[in-house]
Amino acid sequence: MAARTAAASLVTPEDYLAGEVESDVRHEYVGGAVYAMAGGRNQHNTVKGNVFSAFHSQLRGKPCRPFDSDTKVRLRLPDQTRFYYPDAQITCHPNPPNDTFQDHPSVIVEVLSASTRRIDEGEKREGYLALPSVEAYLLVESERALVVCFRRGASGFSREVYEGRDAVVPLPEAGITLALRDVYEGA
């Protein structure tokens, strides 16, 4: 996603969701402002696809479900509602099948690029970590084998760093792991 430029008038969450079903372009929603999303580069798409594939194969037959970047996360914060399209997510308490978003993700993944880094590390991190259901937020570098995980603990979130293709990110929240060699295969 490039720099955020929104339409001048605010949109209700209901109008946003209705418009998103009809739109050929995906948009994120922040407190009434709607932002068009740009497509990602091949390397970004390879990494995010590999993350989803790893989640999907390990979660088969388990109660938690993976979702890819076509499914939004709804954040109902005290001061505003937001809808984001994370690159991948895991939820153990999914919304009804006809919804286009999830309310209770336990793991959220954003793959970083130059155009998304500031928002993913700032605005989105602040929003995602405010969700009571989120146990882990992963920031995945697209150009080198590095994952930063913000994991919920008894005293709040701690920052963990996993670097190199031999590293493995434990995700006990979903009963799986994320091997960086799988994440960066072909990237």
ZADO-1210 file (C-alpha; in nm, 4 decimals, padded with zeros to 6 digits):
<atoms>
<atom x="00.0000" y="00.0000" z="00.0000" code="MET" pos="1"/>
<atom x="00.1370" y="00.3402" z="-00.0898" code="ALA" pos="2"/>
<atom x="00.0923" y="00.6611" z="00.1059" code="ALA" pos="3"/>
<atom x="-00.2538" y="00.6898" z="00.2548" code="ARG" pos="4"/>
<atom x="-00.4909" y="00.9151" z="00.0659" code="THR" pos="5"/>
<atom x="-00.8558" y="00.9065" z="00.1632" code="ALA" pos="6"/>
<atom x="-01.1733" y="01.0440" z="00.0163" code="ALA" pos="7"/>
<atom x="-01.2840" y="01.3763" z="00.1690" code="ALA" pos="8"/>
<atom x="-01.6088" y="01.2491" z="00.3260" code="SER" pos="9"/>
<atom x="-01.6326" y="00.9840" z="00.5966" code="LEU" pos="10"/>
<atom x="-01.7984" y="00.6494" z="00.5287" code="VAL" pos="11"/>
<atom x="-01.9906" y="00.4330" z="00.7753" code="THR" pos="12"/>
<atom x="-01.8587" y="00.0807" z="00.8432" code="PRO" pos="13"/>
<atom x="-02.1768" y="-00.0607" z="00.6854" code="GLU" pos="14"/>
<atom x="-02.1320" y="00.1419" z="00.3646" code="ASP" pos="15"/>
<atom x="-01.7646" y="00.0459" z="00.3529" code="TYR" pos="16"/>
<atom x="-01.8444" y="-00.3269" z="00.3800" code="LEU" pos="17"/>
<atom x="-02.1187" y="-00.3026" z="00.1160" code="ALA" pos="18"/>
<atom x="-01.8901" y="-00.1144" z="-00.1221" code="GLY" pos="19"/>
<atom x="-01.6015" y="-00.3542" z="-00.0665" code="GLU" pos="20"/>
<atom x="-01.8117" y="-00.6493" z="-00.1866" code="VAL" pos="21"/>
<atom x="-01.8699" y="-00.4709" z="-00.5184" code="GLU" pos="22"/>
<atom x="-01.5259" y="-00.3152" z="-00.5643" code="SER" pos="23"/>
<atom x="-01.2517" y="-00.4504" z="-00.7897" code="ASP" pos="24"/>
<atom x="-00.9962" y="-00.2701" z="-00.5696" code="VAL" pos="25"/>
<atom x="-00.9446" y="-00.3582" z="-00.2034" code="ARG" pos="26"/>
<atom x="-00.9602" y="-00.0793" z="00.0534" code="HIS" pos="27"/>
<atom x="-00.8721" y="-00.0499" z="00.4195" code="GLU" pos="28"/>
<atom x="-01.0934" y="00.1478" z="00.6543" code="TYR" pos="29"/>
<atom x="-00.9771" y="00.3661" z="00.9441" code="VAL" pos="30"/>
<atom x="-01.2403" y="00.5562" z="01.1407" code="GLY" pos="31"/>
<atom x="-01.4511" y="00.6465" z="00.8368" code="GLY" pos="32"/>
<atom x="-01.1641" y="00.7082" z="00.5928" code="ALA" pos="33"/>
<atom x="-01.1179" y="00.4585" z="00.3101" code="VAL" pos="34"/>
<atom x="-00.7745" y="00.3873" z="00.1593" code="TYR" pos="35"/>
<atom x="-00.7131" y="00.2002" z="-00.1661" code="ALA" pos="36"/>
<atom x="-00.4510" y="-00.0731" z="-00.1498" code="MET" pos="37"/>
<atom x="-00.1848" y="-00.1238" z="-00.4131" code="ALA" pos="38"/>
<atom x="-00.0714" y="-00.4657" z="-00.5305" code="GLY" pos="39"/>
<atom x="00.2467" y="-00.6194" z="-00.3923" code="GLY" pos="40"/>
<atom x="00.5693" y="-00.7127" z="-00.5666" code="ARG" pos="41"/>
<atom x="00.6389" y="-01.0742" z="-00.6597" code="ASN" pos="42"/>
<atom x="00.8774" y="-01.1260" z="-00.3667" code="GLN" pos="43"/>
<atom x="00.6194" y="-00.9910" z="-00.1190" code="HIS" pos="44"/>
<atom x="00.3501" y="-01.2151" z="-00.2687" code="ASN" pos="45"/>
<atom x="00.5792" y="-01.5206" z="-00.2581" code="THR" pos="46"/>
<atom x="00.6563" y="-01.4666" z="00.1102" code="VAL" pos="47"/>
<atom x="00.2930" y="-01.4069" z="00.2097" code="LYS" pos="48"/>
<atom x="00.1802" y="-01.7089" z="00.0066" code="GLY" pos="49"/>
<atom x="00.4416" y="-01.9244" z="00.1761" code="ASN" pos="50"/>
<atom x="00.3249" y="-01.8086" z="00.5211" code="VAL" pos="51"/>
<atom x="-00.0363" y="-01.8931" z="00.4399" code="PHE" pos="52"/>
<atom x="00.0653" y="-02.2289" z="00.2910" code="SER" pos="53"/>
<atom x="00.2617" y="-02.3189" z="00.6058" code="ALA" pos="54"/>
<atom x="-00.0337" y="-02.2218" z="00.8239" code="PHE" pos="55"/>
<atom x="-00.2828" y="-02.4090" z="00.6065" code="HIS" pos="56"/>
<atom x="-00.0881" y="-02.7350" z="00.5968" code="SER" pos="57"/>
<atom x="-00.0203" y="-02.7393" z="00.9727" code="GLN" pos="58"/>
<atom x="-00.3728" y="-02.6408" z="01.0776" code="LEU" pos="59"/>
<atom x="-00.5495" y="-02.9081" z="00.8752" code="ARG" pos="60"/>
<atom x="-00.7789" y="-03.1006" z="01.1118" code="GLY" pos="61"/>
<atom x="-00.7217" y="-02.8559" z="01.3996" code="LYS" pos="62"/>
<atom x="-00.9762" y="-02.6120" z="01.5445" code="PRO" pos="63"/>
<atom x="-00.7891" y="-02.2970" z="01.4355" code="CYS" pos="64"/>
<atom x="-00.8229" y="-02.1758" z="01.0760" code="ARG" pos="65"/>
<atom x="-00.5867" y="-01.9740" z="00.8556" code="PRO" pos="66"/>
<atom x="-00.7065" y="-01.6885" z="00.6373" code="PHE" pos="67"/>
<atom x="-00.5164" y="-01.5163" z="00.3583" code="ASP" pos="68"/>
<atom x="-00.5028" y="-01.1526" z="00.2541" code="SER" pos="69"/>
<atom x="-00.8555" y="-01.1596" z="00.1092" code="ASP" pos="70"/>
<atom x="-01.0063" y="-01.1641" z="00.4592" code="THR" pos="71"/>
<atom x="-01.0200" y="-00.8457" z="00.6624" code="LYS" pos="72"/>
<atom x="-00.9775" y="-00.8054" z="01.0377" code="VAL" pos="73"/>
<atom x="-01.2287" y="-00.5777" z="01.2113" code="ARG" pos="74"/>
<atom x="-01.0910" y="-00.3724" z="01.4976" code="LEU" pos="75"/>
<atom x="-01.3544" y="-00.2147" z="01.7204" code="ARG" pos="76"/>
<atom x="-01.1383" y="00.0269" z="01.9159" code="LEU" pos="77"/>
<atom x="-01.2745" y="00.2680" z="02.1789" code="PRO" pos="78"/>
<atom x="-01.2417" y="00.5688" z="01.9475" code="ASP" pos="79"/>
<atom x="-01.2998" y="00.4156" z="01.6024" code="GLN" pos="80"/>
<atom x="-01.3598" y="00.1095" z="01.3878" code="THR" pos="81"/>
<atom x="-01.0919" y="-00.0131" z="01.1488" code="ARG" pos="82"/>
<atom x="-01.0768" y="-00.2841" z="00.8832" code="PHE" pos="83"/>
<atom x="-00.7382" y="-00.4077" z="00.7644" code="TYR" pos="84"/>
<atom x="-00.6355" y="-00.6806" z="00.5207" code="TYR" pos="85"/>
<atom x="-00.3422" y="-00.8547" z="00.6922" code="PRO" pos="86"/>
<atom x="-00.1237" y="-01.0755" z="00.4736" code="ASP" pos="87"/>
<atom x="-00.2259" y="-01.3795" z="00.6808" code="ALA" pos="88"/>
<atom x="-00.4063" y="-01.4549" z="01.0033" code="GLN" pos="89"/>
<atom x="-00.5101" y="-01.7443" z="01.2219" code="ILE" pos="90"/>
<atom x="-00.8309" y="-01.7498" z="01.4191" code="THR" pos="91"/>
<atom x="-00.9539" y="-02.0158" z="01.6571" code="CYS" pos="92"/>
<atom x="-01.2984" y="-01.8524" z="01.6864" code="HIS" pos="93"/>
<atom x="-01.3989" y="-01.7684" z="01.3274" code="PRO" pos="94"/>
<atom x="-01.6857" y="-01.5438" z="01.2258" code="ASN" pos="95"/>
<atom x="-01.9791" y="-01.6941" z="01.0332" code="PRO" pos="96"/>
<atom x="-01.8867" y="-01.8215" z="00.6826" code="PRO" pos="97"/>
<atom x="-02.0715" y="-01.5395" z="00.5022" code="ASN" pos="98"/>
<atom x="-01.8781" y="-01.2612" z="00.6784" code="ASP" pos="99"/>
<atom x="-01.5944" y="-01.0932" z="00.4881" code="THR" pos="100"/>
<atom x="-01.3900" y="-01.0260" z="00.8026" code="PHE" pos="101"/>
<atom x="-01.2729" y="-01.1815" z="01.1271" code="GLN" pos="102"/>
<atom x="-01.3226" y="-01.0316" z="01.4731" code="ASP" pos="103"/>
<atom x="-01.1055" y="-01.2637" z="01.6854" code="HIS" pos="104"/>
<atom x="-00.7710" y="-01.3413" z="01.5183" code="PRO" pos="105"/>
<atom x="-00.5101" y="-01.4937" z="01.7483" code="SER" pos="106"/>
<atom x="-00.2129" y="-01.4584" z="01.5098" code="VAL" pos="107"/>
<atom x="-00.1740" y="-01.1791" z="01.2532" code="ILE" pos="108"/>
<atom x="00.1014" y="-01.1524" z="00.9914" code="VAL" pos="109"/>
<atom x="00.2094" y="-00.8516" z="00.7883" code="GLU" pos="110"/>
<atom x="00.4857" y="-00.8864" z="00.5278" code="VAL" pos="111"/>
<atom x="00.6888" y="-00.5661" z="00.5235" code="LEU" pos="112"/>
<atom x="00.7845" y="-00.3639" z="00.2201" code="SER" pos="113"/>
<atom x="00.9179" y="-00.0123" z="00.1812" code="ALA" pos="114"/>
<atom x="00.5687" y="00.1266" z="00.1137" code="SER" pos="115"/>
<atom x="00.3944" y="-00.0518" z="00.4049" code="THR" pos="116"/>
<atom x="00.6591" y="-00.0604" z="00.6791" code="ARG" pos="117"/>
<atom x="00.5599" y="00.2633" z="00.8562" code="ARG" pos="118"/>
<atom x="00.1912" y="00.1693" z="00.8762" code="ILE" pos="119"/>
<atom x="00.2541" y="-00.1991" z="00.9623" code="ASP" pos="120"/>
<atom x="00.5020" y="-00.1118" z="01.2408" code="GLU" pos="121"/>
<atom x="00.2969" y="00.1811" z="01.3726" code="GLY" pos="122"/>
<atom x="-00.0756" y="00.2234" z="01.3122" code="GLU" pos="123"/>
<atom x="-00.1538" y="-00.1421" z="01.2452" code="LYS" pos="124"/>
<atom x="00.0621" y="-00.2738" z="01.5286" code="ARG" pos="125"/>
<atom x="-00.1083" y="-00.0390" z="01.7739" code="GLU" pos="126"/>
<atom x="-00.4511" y="-00.1495" z="01.6500" code="GLY" pos="127"/>
<atom x="-00.3824" y="-00.5222" z="01.6312" code="TYR" pos="128"/>
<atom x="-00.2222" y="-00.5356" z="01.9766" code="LEU" pos="129"/>
<atom x="-00.5327" y="-00.3669" z="02.1207" code="ALA" pos="130"/>
<atom x="-00.7461" y="-00.6670" z="02.0185" code="LEU" pos="131"/>
<atom x="-00.7966" y="-00.8940" z="02.3212" code="PRO" pos="132"/>
<atom x="-00.7827" y="-01.2057" z="02.0986" code="SER" pos="133"/>
<atom x="-00.4407" y="-01.1300" z="01.9450" code="VAL" pos="134"/>
<atom x="-00.1679" y="-01.3438" z="02.0990" code="GLU" pos="135"/>
<atom x="00.1029" y="-01.2829" z="01.8367" code="ALA" pos="136"/>
<atom x="00.1697" y="-01.0211" z="01.5688" code="TYR" pos="137"/>
<atom x="00.4393" y="-01.1138" z="01.3173" code="LEU" pos="138"/>
<atom x="00.6231" y="-00.8602" z="01.1029" code="LEU" pos="139"/>
<atom x="00.7919" y="-01.0553" z="00.8231" code="VAL" pos="140"/>
<atom x="01.0663" y="-00.8942" z="00.6175" code="GLU" pos="141"/>
<atom x="01.0196" y="-00.9537" z="00.2463" code="SER" pos="142"/>
<atom x="01.3823" y="-00.9176" z="00.1407" code="GLU" pos="143"/>
<atom x="01.5708" y="-01.1124" z="00.4091" code="ARG" pos="144"/>
<atom x="01.4997" y="-01.3980" z="00.6492" code="ALA" pos="145"/>
<atom x="01.3839" y="-01.2012" z="00.9527" code="LEU" pos="146"/>
<atom x="01.0620" y="-01.2113" z="01.1551" code="VAL" pos="147"/>
<atom x="00.9792" y="-00.9887" z="01.4504" code="VAL" pos="148"/>
<atom x="00.7071" y="-01.1323" z="01.6734" code="CYS" pos="149"/>
<atom x="00.5140" y="-00.9309" z="01.9291" code="PHE" pos="150"/>
<atom x="00.3800" y="-01.1957" z="02.1685" code="ARG" pos="151"/>
<atom x="00.1296" y="-01.1432" z="02.4487" code="ARG" pos="152"/>
<atom x="00.2489" y="-01.2440" z="02.7936" code="GLY" pos="153"/>
<atom x="00.1335" y="-01.1917" z="03.1505" code="ALA" pos="154"/>
<atom x="00.2728" y="-00.8368" z="03.1576" code="SER" pos="155"/>
<atom x="00.1846" y="-00.7295" z="02.8034" code="GLY" pos="156"/>
<atom x="00.3595" y="-00.7812" z="02.4711" code="PHE" pos="157"/>
<atom x="00.7246" y="-00.8746" z="02.4347" code="SER" pos="158"/>
<atom x="00.9334" y="-00.8430" z="02.1180" code="ARG" pos="159"/>
<atom x="01.1046" y="-01.1550" z="01.9814" code="GLU" pos="160"/>
<atom x="01.3368" y="-01.1648" z="01.6791" code="VAL" pos="161"/>
<atom x="01.3911" y="-01.4704" z="01.4571" code="TYR" pos="162"/>
<atom x="01.6653" y="-01.4383" z="01.1959" code="GLU" pos="163"/>
<atom x="01.8114" y="-01.6685" z="00.9318" code="GLY" pos="164"/>
<atom x="01.6606" y="-01.9492" z="00.7288" code="ARG" pos="165"/>
<atom x="01.7232" y="-02.2011" z="01.0098" code="ASP" pos="166"/>
<atom x="01.5104" y="-02.0059" z="01.2588" code="ALA" pos="167"/>
<atom x="01.1678" y="-02.1306" z="01.3621" code="VAL" pos="168"/>
<atom x="00.8939" y="-01.9128" z="01.5122" code="VAL" pos="169"/>
<atom x="00.6926" y="-02.1070" z="01.7708" code="PRO" pos="170"/>
<atom x="00.3198" y="-02.0346" z="01.7570" code="LEU" pos="171"/>
<atom x="00.1771" y="-02.2239" z="02.0549" code="PRO" pos="172"/>
<atom x="-00.1319" y="-02.0019" z="02.0225" code="GLU" pos="173"/>
<atom x="-00.2334" y="-02.2224" z="01.7294" code="ALA" pos="174"/>
<atom x="-00.0281" y="-02.5320" z="01.8088" code="GLY" pos="175"/>
<atom x="00.2104" y="-02.4851" z="01.5135" code="ILE" pos="176"/>
<atom x="00.5495" y="-02.3398" z="01.4168" code="THR" pos="177"/>
<atom x="00.6636" y="-02.1198" z="01.1294" code="LEU" pos="178"/>
<atom x="00.9976" y="-02.2271" z="00.9802" code="ALA" pos="179"/>
<atom x="01.1736" y="-01.9420" z="00.8038" code="LEU" pos="180"/>
<atom x="01.3108" y="-02.1824" z="00.5435" code="ARG" pos="181"/>
<atom x="00.9468" y="-02.2394" z="00.4379" code="ASP" pos="182"/>
<atom x="00.8603" y="-01.8695" z="00.4546" code="VAL" pos="183"/>
<atom x="01.1447" y="-01.7693" z="00.2216" code="TYR" pos="184"/>
<atom x="01.1330" y="-02.0660" z="-00.0180" code="GLU" pos="185"/>
<atom x="01.1605" y="-01.9276" z="-00.3707" code="GLY" pos="186"/>
<atom x="01.1889" y="-01.5688" z="-00.2498" code="ALA" pos="187"/>
</atoms>
